Amino acid sequence: MLWFFKPRVIVQKPTGERYYPKLVNASTLESYRYSDPAHAEIEVITNRSPYTSDYINPLEADDIVRLQVSCRMSPKEKYVYVDLFEGRIETISADYNTKNNTTLSCKGHINAATKHLIEETKTWTGTVEARAILSYFVKDTASPKPTRLTWSNAAPYVDQTGTINFTDSTSAYATKADQTYLSSIFEDMEKQAGYDWKIGTKAVYTSGGLLDKVYLTWKLLDTVATDKYKAIQGTARYLSSTFNVSIEDQATQYKVKGDTTSGGTQYTGTYIDYTAAAAYGRKTDVDVFTQLQSNATCAGIAAGVGPSRIDAVISGTIKLIGTPEARPGDMVTVKAKSTELNGAEISGDFTVFRVRHNITPNSYTTEIQVGKVVVDAYDLIRNIKKTATVSKCNQVK
């Protein structure tokens, strides 16, 4: 199989100038489940000549970055670049050794929500839809609003089918001033949706290629396998894989604890599967979210997440040739006939929860983690202490 790839890095200054540093290596990681923004490590060659577009001395932390790749089946095809990562430089590291290269550590645009503090106390009563909450804090009335994210209810950014409602006669959803970050609200929305919806961003550029706006996106996860790519053992795309089955995180009862009232009573919601409890014993997980202000909200979250904790879960990491189309939230067809777990071959449609792109001077590969998020070094480095679980356990068929 002939296959040609050409990556490039574009760095945009706040004043609009663009630079194209020469890429050496790059690694990106993006996950479904809002806990850590997409991030990238990009190594570029130091060029000291100020008269070229790849001159790197002007590069500074907080500059805008786009990592792109063009994949072709023939050298005669046109270059069509696809974005692998969009965000901003967070750290610049310059090495002085035989290579004398520079590494750009970058975070995705959604990182703007991580330290955006909600500075008002707000309570919705009755029924409020998730889109209304997101719109309020990102665009409509909340003060201060995030300056690097915006919101639109238009179809390209927000799915128009289905609703995720918070319902309670006294406190459907609430925030307290100076106690909640915007990123925490994003996590609440996904959890309340039973992890069937995904928070993300969509960068929009001018005709000249400059960043114009970054829209927040709110999308349903795919329920039909994508036709953009498949992971089928024995094909040229499929390089290697590792699968496992585990009941390590199994829980037959799931409790969600919220805020504590002035009278000392803590809001609580519980999900229990009595059939599973009889078979496996009473295994309980408890999560505490002090921003939850009612029993109904706690119960809704428990009901949305609880069923995912019961069964043994099949998960795996699949290494493919470079696949820029792969995105967290995809549903992908997987067939690994030489791999058997629980007495059956791996075959079925799996949800993609994590995508890692790796680019070196001579190769471009993509790793997808399917079925369930698997903790790796990135989680430990960034002190992510809570492992997310999926609401739909993809089982071997």
C-alpha positions in Angstrom: 0.0 0.0 0.0 1.5 3.3 -1.1 0.8 6.1 1.3 2.3 9.6 1.6 1.9 12.0 4.5 3.0 15.5 4.9 2.5 17.3 8.3 2.9 21.0 9.0 2.6 23.4 12.0 1.0 26.9 11.7 1.6 29.4 14.5 -0.5 32.6 14.6 0.5 35.6 16.6 -2.2 37.8 18.2 -1.4 40.5 15.6 -2.1 38.1 12.8 1.3 37.1 11.6 1.7 33.4 10.8 4.8 31.2 11.0 5.5 27.7 9.8 8.2 26.1 12.0 9.8 22.9 10.5 8.2 19.9 12.3 10.4 17.2 13.8 8.0 15.2 15.9 4.5 15.6 17.3 2.1 13.8 19.6 -1.5 14.7 20.2 -4.0 13.3 22.7 -7.8 14.0 22.7 -10.3 12.2 24.9 -14.0 11.9 25.2 -15.2 12.7 28.7 -14.4 16.3 29.7 -11.7 16.0 32.2 -8.5 17.2 30.5 -8.4 19.4 27.4 -6.8 18.1 24.2 -3.1 18.6 24.3 -0.1 18.3 22.0 3.7 18.1 22.2 5.3 19.5 19.0 9.0 19.5 18.4 10.3 22.0 15.8 13.7 22.8 14.4 15.2 26.0 15.6 15.8 28.4 12.7 17.6 31.6 13.6 17.1 33.4 10.2 14.6 36.2 10.7 13.9 36.3 6.9 12.0 33.0 6.6 8.5 31.9 7.5 9.8 29.1 9.7 11.7 31.6 12.0 10.8 30.6 15.6 12.2 33.4 17.7 9.0 35.3 17.7 7.0 32.3 19.1 5.6 32.9 22.5 3.4 31.2 25.1 -0.3 31.7 24.3 0.2 31.9 20.5 -2.4 30.0 18.4 -1.3 26.7 17.0 -2.7 24.4 14.2 -1.1 21.0 13.6 -2.2 19.6 10.3 -1.5 16.6 8.0 -2.1 15.8 4.4 -2.4 12.1 3.5 -2.3 10.9 -0.1 -2.4 7.6 -1.9 -0.4 9.0 -4.9 2.3 11.6 -5.2 0.2 13.2 -8.0 -2.8 14.0 -5.6 -3.2 17.5 -4.3 -2.3 18.3 -0.7 -5.5 18.5 1.4 -4.6 19.3 5.0 -6.7 18.1 7.9 -6.4 19.6 11.5 -5.1 17.1 14.1 -4.9 19.7 16.8 -6.0 23.3 17.4 -5.2 25.3 20.4 -2.6 27.5 22.1 1.0 27.2 23.2 1.2 26.8 27.0 5.0 26.0 27.5 8.0 26.5 25.2 11.1 24.4 26.0 14.4 25.0 24.2 17.1 22.4 24.2 20.8 23.0 23.8 22.5 19.9 22.5 23.4 18.2 19.2 19.9 18.9 17.8 19.1 22.3 19.4 15.4 22.0 18.9 12.4 23.6 20.5 9.3 21.8 22.0 5.9 23.5 22.1 3.5 22.1 24.8 0.0 23.1 23.7 -3.5 22.8 25.1 -6.8 22.7 23.1 -9.0 25.8 22.8 -11.5 24.3 25.3 -8.7 24.9 28.0 -10.1 28.4 28.2 -12.8 27.0 30.5 -10.5 25.4 33.0 -9.8 28.5 35.0 -12.9 30.5 34.1 -14.6 31.1 37.4 -18.3 31.4 37.7 -18.7 34.6 39.7 -22.5 34.6 40.3 -25.0 32.5 42.2 -27.6 31.2 39.8 -30.5 28.9 40.3 -33.0 27.4 37.8 -36.3 26.0 38.9 -38.7 23.7 37.2 -37.1 22.3 34.1 -34.0 23.7 32.4 -32.4 22.2 29.3 -28.6 21.7 29.1 -28.3 24.0 26.0 -29.9 26.8 28.0 -27.4 26.4 30.8 -24.4 26.3 28.4 -25.7 29.3 26.5 -26.2 31.3 29.6 -22.7 30.8 31.0 -20.9 31.1 27.6 -22.9 33.7 25.7 -26.1 35.1 27.1 -26.2 36.7 30.6 -23.5 35.4 32.9 -20.8 37.9 33.9 -17.9 37.7 33.2 -18.2 35.7 30.0 -15.3 33.7 28.6 -13.5 35.8 26.0 -12.1 32.9 24.0 -15.3 30.7 23.7 -18.6 31.6 22.2 -22.0 29.8 21.7 -24.4 29.3 18.9 -27.6 27.2 18.8 -27.0 26.6 15.1 -26.9 23.0 13.8 -23.2 23.0 12.9 -22.3 23.4 16.5 -25.2 22.0 18.5 -27.2 18.8 17.7 -30.9 19.7 17.3 -32.3 16.3 18.2 -32.9 15.2 21.7 -32.8 17.2 25.0 -31.1 16.8 28.3 -33.3 18.3 31.1 -32.5 19.1 34.7 -35.8 19.1 36.6 -36.7 20.1 40.1 -39.4 22.4 41.6 -36.9 24.3 43.8 -33.5 23.8 42.3 -33.1 22.1 38.9 -29.5 23.4 38.5 -27.6 25.9 40.5 -24.1 27.5 40.9 -22.6 29.4 43.8 -20.5 32.4 43.2 -16.7 31.8 43.2 -17.1 28.0 43.8 -17.5 26.6 40.3 -15.4 26.7 37.2 -16.9 26.6 33.7 -15.1 23.3 33.1 -17.1 21.8 36.0 -20.4 22.8 34.3 -19.2 21.0 31.2 -18.6 17.8 33.2 -22.0 18.1 34.8 -23.7 18.3 31.3 -22.0 15.2 30.0 -22.7 13.3 33.2 -26.4 14.3 33.3 -26.6 13.1 29.7 -25.5 9.7 30.7 -22.3 10.3 28.6 -24.3 10.1 25.4 -23.4 13.8 24.6 -20.0 15.3 24.1 -18.7 18.8 24.8 -16.1 20.1 22.3 -15.0 23.1 20.3 -15.1 24.2 16.6 -12.6 26.8 15.5 -13.7 29.0 12.6 -11.2 30.8 10.4 -11.3 33.8 8.1 -10.8 33.4 4.3 -7.2 34.4 5.0 -6.7 31.5 7.4 -6.7 33.5 10.7 -8.6 32.3 13.7 -11.9 34.2 14.0 -14.0 32.5 16.7 -14.1 29.3 18.7 -17.6 27.9 19.2 -18.5 25.5 21.9 -20.1 22.3 20.5 -22.6 20.0 22.2 -23.0 16.8 20.1 -24.7 13.4 20.5 -22.2 10.5 20.3 -22.5 8.5 17.1 -24.9 5.5 17.3 -24.0 4.2 13.8 -20.5 3.1 12.9 -18.6 5.6 10.8 -17.8 4.8 7.2 -14.7 7.1 7.3 -12.5 4.3 8.7 -12.6 0.8 10.2 -10.3 -1.3 12.3 -10.2 -4.7 10.7 -7.4 -7.1 11.5 -5.5 -8.1 8.4 -6.1 -4.9 6.4 -3.3 -2.4 5.6 -4.7 0.1 8.0 -4.6 -2.2 11.1 -1.1 -2.4 12.7 -1.6 -3.9 16.2 -3.9 -4.0 19.1 -4.3 -4.9 22.8 -7.7 -5.9 24.3 -8.8 -6.8 27.8 -11.9 -7.6 29.8 -12.3 -6.4 33.3 -14.6 -6.2 36.3 -12.2 -4.1 38.3 -14.5 -1.1 38.3 -17.7 -3.1 38.6 -20.3 -1.6 41.0 -23.8 -2.9 41.5 -24.8 0.2 43.5 -23.9 3.8 42.6 -24.5 6.8 44.9 -24.2 10.4 44.1 -23.9 13.0 46.9 -24.5 16.7 46.4 -24.4 19.8 48.6 -25.4 19.8 52.2 -28.4 21.9 53.3 -28.3 24.4 56.2 -30.1 21.7 58.3 -27.2 19.3 57.7 -28.9 17.0 55.2 -26.8 16.0 52.2 -28.6 15.7 48.8 -28.4 12.0 47.6 -29.3 9.9 44.6 -28.9 6.1 44.4 -29.0 3.6 41.6 -28.9 -0.2 42.4 -29.3 -3.2 40.2 -30.7 -5.9 42.5 -30.2 -8.7 40.1 -26.5 -7.9 39.7 -26.2 -7.4 43.5 -27.6 -10.9 44.1 -25.1 -12.3 41.6 -21.9 -10.3 42.4 -22.6 -8.9 45.9 -23.2 -5.3 47.0 -20.4 -3.3 45.4 -20.8 0.4 45.9 -19.2 3.5 44.2 -19.8 7.0 45.6 -19.1 10.3 43.9 -19.6 13.7 45.6 -20.4 16.8 43.6 -21.0 19.8 46.0 -22.5 21.9 43.2 -25.6 19.6 43.0 -28.5 21.3 44.8 -31.3 18.7 44.9 -32.1 15.0 45.4 -33.6 14.8 42.0 -30.5 16.0 40.2 -28.4 13.5 42.2 -30.8 10.7 41.4 -30.8 11.7 37.7 -27.0 11.5 37.5 -27.0 8.2 39.4 -29.5 6.7 37.0 -27.5 7.9 34.0 -24.2 6.5 35.2 -25.2 3.5 37.3 -26.0 1.0 34.6 -22.5 1.4 33.2 -20.9 0.0 36.4 -22.5 -3.4 36.3 -21.1 -5.6 33.5 -17.6 -6.7 32.6 -16.2 -4.3 30.0 -14.3 -5.0 26.9 -11.8 -2.3 26.1 -8.8 -2.1 23.8 -6.1 0.0 22.2 -5.7 -0.3 18.4 -2.8 1.1 16.4 -3.6 2.2 12.9 -1.6 3.9 10.1 -2.2 7.6 10.3 -5.9 8.2 10.4 -6.7 12.0 10.7 -10.4 11.2 10.5 -10.4 9.5 13.9 -12.1 11.6 16.6 -13.2 10.8 20.2 -16.9 10.0 20.2 -16.8 8.0 16.9 -18.4 4.6 16.7 -16.0 2.4 14.8 -16.3 -1.2 13.4 -13.7 -3.4 15.0 -12.9 -7.0 13.8 -10.0 -8.7 15.5 -10.7 -12.4 14.7 -7.4 -13.7 16.1 -8.2 -12.1 19.6 -10.6 -13.9 21.9 -11.8 -12.8 25.3 -14.5 -14.4 27.4 -14.7 -17.2 24.8 -15.5 -15.0 21.8 -13.6 -13.1 19.1 -13.5 -9.3 19.2 -16.1 -8.2 16.6 -18.6 -5.3 16.8 -19.0 -1.6 16.9 -17.1 0.2 19.6 -17.1 3.8 20.9 -13.8 5.6 20.5 -12.9 7.3 23.8 -9.3 8.5 23.2 -7.3 9.3 20.1 -3.6 9.7 20.0 -1.7 10.9 16.8 2.1 10.3 16.6 4.2 11.9 13.9 7.9 11.3 13.4 10.1 12.1 10.4 9.4 8.7 8.9 6.0 7.7 10.2 2.5 8.7 11.2 0.4 6.4 13.3 -2.9 6.8 15.1 -3.9 4.9 18.3 -7.6 4.7 19.3 -8.8 3.5 22.6 -12.2 1.9 22.4 -14.8 0.6 24.8 -13.6 2.4 27.9 -11.0 5.0 28.8 -7.8 3.4 30.0 -5.7 5.3 32.4 -2.2 6.0 31.1 0.8 8.2 31.9 -0.9 11.3 30.7 -3.5 10.9 33.4 -0.8 10.5 36.1 1.3 13.4 34.9 -1.6 15.7 35.0 -2.9 14.4 38.3 -6.3 13.2 36.9 -7.4 11.2 39.9 -10.8 10.1 38.7 -11.2 7.5 36.0 -14.3 8.0 33.9 -16.5 5.1 33.0 -18.8 4.7 30.0 -22.6 4.6 30.1 -22.8 2.0 27.3 -20.6 -1.0 27.8 -19.5 -2.3 24.4 -19.5 -6.1 24.7 -18.0 -8.8 22.5 -20.6 -10.0 20.0 
